[in-house]
């Protein structure tokens, strides 16, 4: 498994529904990019200017809401993941 460094988190992005309520299938370019994901791994935290490590406010298993175009998509062992900085996470979904 991948281990994020610093204030990064590795997530799997939730899949968007392919059809509308009326049953119309949407083309890939017409769909909104998903903004929710499940956290798979969390880094150790950001190191502040004074050398102290700031703890992460996100933990493994959290469901999060993130900035629309944030992060980097990576493929690893046939799976696709998104790597985000903690600052790109807007909220934890309960």
N, C-alpha and C positions, 0 to 999 in steps of 0.2 A: 504494500500500500504506500501511497505517497504521504510524506510528512511535511506539512507546511512550515515555513520559517518565519520568525518574527511575528508580525501582526496579521498574517495571512490565514485564511480559512479555505478549505476545499469543500465544495458542495456539489450535489447533483441537482440540476434544475428540474423543476416540475414540468411535466408535459402539458401543453395547452390542448384543450378539446378540439378535435378536428371538425366538428359540426356545430352549427348554430342551433338555437332552440327549435327553429322551424325545420331543421333537418338538412339545411344547405351545407354542402362541403366547401370549406374555404381553401383557396389556393395558399401555398406556403408564404408568398410575399404579402398576402392580405391579413395574415394573422399577426397579432401583437406578440412581441417577444415576452416570454414569461418572466416574472419578477419574483417568484417565490422558489425556495430551494430548501433542501435538508442538508444540514451541516454534517460532513463525514469525518473531518479532522480539523483540529485547531492548533495554531502555532503557539509558541511559548509566551508571546507578548512582545510589545514594542519596548525597546530600551530607550529611556528618556535621556536628555542631554546630561543629566547628573549621574548617569550610569545605572540608575535603578530600573528594574524591569516592571513595566506596567501590566497588571493582569488583564486577561481578555474577559470581556463581558458576554461572550458567546461560548457555548459549549457544544460538544458533540451531541447530535440528536436534535438540536434546536431546529425549528422551522423558521426561516428568515424571509424578510422582504428586502430586496437590494435595488440599488440604482439600475435603471434600465440598460445602460450600455457599459456597465462596470465589469472589470475583471478580464481574465484571459482564459480562453477555452483550450483545454489540453486533452489529448487522447492518451490513455495509458492502459495497456493490456486489453484493448478492445472496447474500453468504456470511455465515455466522454465526461469530463469534469470541468467545473469552473473554479478558478482560483481568484479570490477576492481579498482586498485589504479590509480590515475591520471597519475603517472609516466609510466604506462603500455600503455597509449594511445599515439600513434605515430603521429596521424594527425586528423584534422577535415576535412571531405569530403564536398566540396561545391557542 
